[in-house]
Amino acid sequence: MMRRGVAVLERIAASPSFLAAAMGKTDKKKPGDPAKPGAEQEDGAVDNAFDLWLRRGLHQLYDTVAKEPIPEALLRMIEEDREAQEE
């Protein structure tokens, strides 16, 4: 499971849009720059596609973990801490 998660993160980090954003080389419009016709629509479509791909990948990897029940010992510790803060 962990190996698959690492592979997904490596693919995300290798994507050109991720690398460009990480290095500050995005096509975001700067004040005073002339607008390119249709550029905003293309950027939005790419962002939406990437967001959808990322959301699906993360759900595929972590939904089973998120659905696991919280251990009783952890719930007990949280409740004890909450009671200690109220005092």
C-alpha angles and dihedrals in degrees: 000000000000091000091055091050091052090050091053092049090049090053091049092050091048094053113110094229092052093048093047092050092046091053093045093247101127128142092238113144113255121209109274096019115126113247119248112224111253094002094116092054093049093049091049092050092049091047092049092048092049092047091051092048092048094046092050092047093049092047090050091052102040111024092091091052093047091051094054115109117257110252115254091233091057092047089050092051091050092050092047091051092048090052091047091053092050092056 
